[in-house]
Amino acid sequence: MHIPVALHTIGQTPRPDLTPFIMASVNTPLVTVTGALDDADPAQIPEPDLSSGHFPLETRLSDGARIETDASFLEPLIQAQIDKLDEAVELHLVLCAGPFPNLKAEGLLIRPFEHACDVFAANGLGDLLVVVPFDSQSDPSAKKWADAGFSTKIRSMDERPAEMQADAWLTEIGADSECDALVLDYVGYPKAIWTKVADSISIPVYDLGYLAAEFAREIIDEAKALNTNGG
């Protein structure tokens, strides 16, 4: 027996750059993909609010165009997608590492940032080297992690020299770090690069998207095992 799963993206569907890799990690056939901005007019999507307490996020529209907006704008749109599917879905996975504290579901709900906090706290990883995708997310990310009780050193992918491959740059900053772990604080990074970096440095490397997807898969596998064994 397979449990129905919903993957909630913060942009518009389809997302061929993102969802196939997460779906492969979750490994269940009953998957619905939603986009928080599916019904939005691109002209009406507000730019991110960079004032204190806000969290800028980058995503893609259905035509592949990249846009930036704010987590506070996206949260009720994600909630609306969860509400639409809640009666039919047993597990919701939000494909974004931004803070969405007010999201709720009748079924299981996995938010990558919140799940990562639980994992890091359980494993005694309190000092994190956190990599964000762009500069304006650095300060909000630092606050997000500090509010959750973690000490961080924040680096932005915008710092990477143009001539340097992403895996080489991540390996370089990770190898020099005395932090407990290197954390890719977003969803959608190529797994091959993440794995290559993890194999090249001594501290553990976590991608919040795949960490959440692996948790979803554990839940799904446990449900299958219980059903097989008549539990």
ZIQUI-V215380 format. One record per residue. RES is the residue in one small letter. SS is DSSP state (~ for helix, > for strand, _ for the rest). PHI is phi in whole degrees, 0 to 359 (none if undefined). D_CENTER is the distance of its C-alpha to the mean C-alpha in Angstrom with 1 decimal. Layout:
res & ss & phi & d_center
RES & SS & PHI & D_CENTER
RES & SS & PHI & D_CENTER
//
This chain:
res & ss & phi & d_center
m & _ & none & 27.0
h & _ & 254 & 23.5
i & _ & 266 & 21.4
p & _ & 287 & 19.9
v & > & 234 & 16.2
a & > & 242 & 14.4
l & > & 256 & 11.1
h & > & 253 & 10.4
t & > & 272 & 9.4
i & _ & 264 & 10.2
g & _ & 252 & 12.9
q & _ & 247 & 15.8
t & _ & 270 & 16.4
p & _ & 281 & 17.1
r & _ & 232 & 14.2
p & _ & 295 & 15.9
d & _ & 280 & 13.9
l & _ & 231 & 10.7
t & ~ & 295 & 11.7
p & ~ & 300 & 14.5
f & ~ & 287 & 12.7
i & ~ & 290 & 10.3
m & ~ & 299 & 13.6
a & ~ & 295 & 15.5
s & ~ & 290 & 13.4
v & ~ & 290 & 13.9
n & _ & 60 & 17.5
t & _ & 214 & 19.0
p & _ & 281 & 21.0
l & _ & 266 & 20.6
v & > & 238 & 17.4
t & > & 246 & 17.2
v & > & 249 & 14.8
t & > & 242 & 14.8
g & > & 232 & 14.2
a & _ & 301 & 14.4
l & _ & 258 & 16.8
d & _ & 304 & 18.8
d & _ & 259 & 21.8
a & _ & 269 & 21.5
d & _ & 276 & 24.1
p & ~ & 309 & 22.5
a & ~ & 291 & 25.5
q & ~ & 259 & 24.6
i & _ & 279 & 20.9
p & _ & 287 & 21.3
e & _ & 290 & 20.4
p & _ & 296 & 18.2
d & _ & 271 & 20.2
l & _ & 266 & 20.4
s & _ & 284 & 22.5
s & _ & 302 & 21.8
g & _ & 93 & 19.4
h & _ & 257 & 17.3
f & _ & 223 & 13.8
p & > & 286 & 13.8
l & > & 226 & 11.1
e & > & 247 & 11.8
t & > & 211 & 11.7
r & > & 235 & 14.4
l & _ & 270 & 17.4
s & _ & 296 & 19.1
d & _ & 272 & 21.4
g & _ & 92 & 18.8
a & _ & 294 & 19.5
r & > & 270 & 16.9
i & > & 224 & 16.9
e & > & 242 & 15.7
t & > & 211 & 15.8
d & > & 249 & 15.1
a & ~ & 302 & 12.7
s & ~ & 293 & 16.0
f & ~ & 285 & 17.1
l & ~ & 282 & 14.1
e & ~ & 304 & 14.0
p & ~ & 294 & 17.3
l & ~ & 288 & 16.6
i & ~ & 295 & 13.7
q & ~ & 300 & 16.1
a & ~ & 297 & 18.8
q & ~ & 291 & 17.0
i & ~ & 298 & 16.5
d & ~ & 298 & 20.1
k & ~ & 299 & 21.4
l & ~ & 253 & 20.2
d & _ & 300 & 20.5
e & _ & 287 & 24.0
a & _ & 257 & 23.1
v & _ & 244 & 19.7
e & _ & 261 & 19.4
l & > & 220 & 15.7
h & > & 252 & 12.9
l & > & 235 & 9.2
v & > & 274 & 7.1
l & _ & 265 & 4.9
c & _ & 198 & 3.5
a & _ & 266 & 3.5
g & _ & 291 & 7.1
p & _ & 277 & 9.8
f & _ & 230 & 11.2
p & _ & 293 & 14.0
n & _ & 262 & 16.3
l & _ & 294 & 14.5
k & _ & 212 & 16.7
a & _ & 209 & 17.7
e & _ & 289 & 20.9
g & _ & 273 & 19.1
l & > & 289 & 16.3
l & > & 229 & 13.1
i & > & 249 & 9.9
r & > & 250 & 7.4
p & ~ & 307 & 4.9
f & ~ & 296 & 6.8
e & ~ & 297 & 9.9
h & ~ & 295 & 9.9
a & ~ & 299 & 9.5
c & ~ & 302 & 12.3
d & ~ & 297 & 14.4
v & ~ & 294 & 14.1
f & ~ & 294 & 15.0
a & ~ & 297 & 17.7
a & ~ & 294 & 19.2
n & _ & 257 & 19.5
g & _ & 68 & 21.0
l & _ & 262 & 18.5
g & _ & 258 & 19.3
d & > & 244 & 19.5
l & > & 245 & 16.4
l & > & 267 & 16.4
v & > & 254 & 13.2
v & > & 252 & 12.5
v & > & 251 & 11.2
p & _ & 284 & 11.7
f & _ & 209 & 14.8
d & ~ & 301 & 17.5
s & ~ & 290 & 17.4
q & ~ & 269 & 14.0
s & ~ & 299 & 15.8
d & ~ & 295 & 17.8
p & ~ & 299 & 15.4
s & ~ & 293 & 12.8
a & ~ & 302 & 16.0
k & ~ & 292 & 17.0
k & ~ & 303 & 13.8
w & ~ & 288 & 14.1
a & ~ & 297 & 17.9
d & ~ & 298 & 18.0
a & _ & 270 & 16.3
g & _ & 99 & 19.0
f & _ & 250 & 17.7
s & > & 264 & 19.5
t & > & 225 & 17.7
k & > & 244 & 18.9
i & > & 261 & 16.7
r & > & 234 & 17.0
s & > & 247 & 16.0
m & ~ & 298 & 15.9
d & ~ & 294 & 18.6
e & ~ & 284 & 20.8
r & _ & 297 & 20.9
p & _ & 301 & 24.5
a & _ & 302 & 24.8
e & _ & 275 & 26.9
m & _ & 253 & 24.5
q & _ & 294 & 22.0
a & ~ & 301 & 18.4
d & ~ & 295 & 18.9
a & ~ & 293 & 22.1
w & ~ & 292 & 20.9
l & ~ & 296 & 18.1
t & ~ & 296 & 20.7
e & ~ & 297 & 23.2
i & ~ & 288 & 21.3
g & ~ & 287 & 20.1
a & ~ & 292 & 23.6
d & _ & 272 & 25.1
s & _ & 271 & 22.9
e & _ & 257 & 24.3
c & _ & 287 & 21.0
d & _ & 284 & 19.9
a & > & 198 & 16.7
l & > & 261 & 14.8
v & > & 239 & 11.1
l & > & 272 & 8.9
d & _ & 272 & 7.0
y & _ & 194 & 4.7
v & _ & 247 & 3.6
g & _ & 118 & 7.2
y & _ & 286 & 9.4
p & _ & 302 & 12.5
k & ~ & 297 & 12.9
a & ~ & 298 & 16.6
i & ~ & 289 & 16.1
w & ~ & 304 & 13.8
t & ~ & 296 & 16.5
k & ~ & 297 & 19.2
v & ~ & 295 & 18.2
a & ~ & 300 & 17.9
d & _ & 281 & 21.4
s & _ & 253 & 22.8
i & _ & 233 & 22.3
s & _ & 274 & 23.3
i & _ & 271 & 20.4
p & > & 294 & 17.5
v & > & 242 & 14.3
y & > & 236 & 10.9
d & > & 255 & 7.8
l & ~ & 297 & 4.9
g & ~ & 293 & 3.9
y & ~ & 288 & 7.7
l & ~ & 299 & 8.5
a & ~ & 291 & 7.3
a & ~ & 296 & 9.1
e & ~ & 295 & 12.0
f & ~ & 295 & 12.4
a & ~ & 300 & 12.7
r & ~ & 295 & 15.2
e & ~ & 300 & 17.1
i & ~ & 296 & 17.6
i & ~ & 296 & 18.8
d & ~ & 296 & 21.0
e & ~ & 294 & 22.5
a & ~ & 295 & 23.4
k & ~ & 297 & 25.0
a & ~ & 295 & 27.0
l & ~ & 297 & 28.2
n & ~ & 291 & 29.4
t & ~ & 296 & 31.1
n & _ & 271 & 32.8
g & _ & 77 & 33.9
g & _ & 280 & 31.9
//
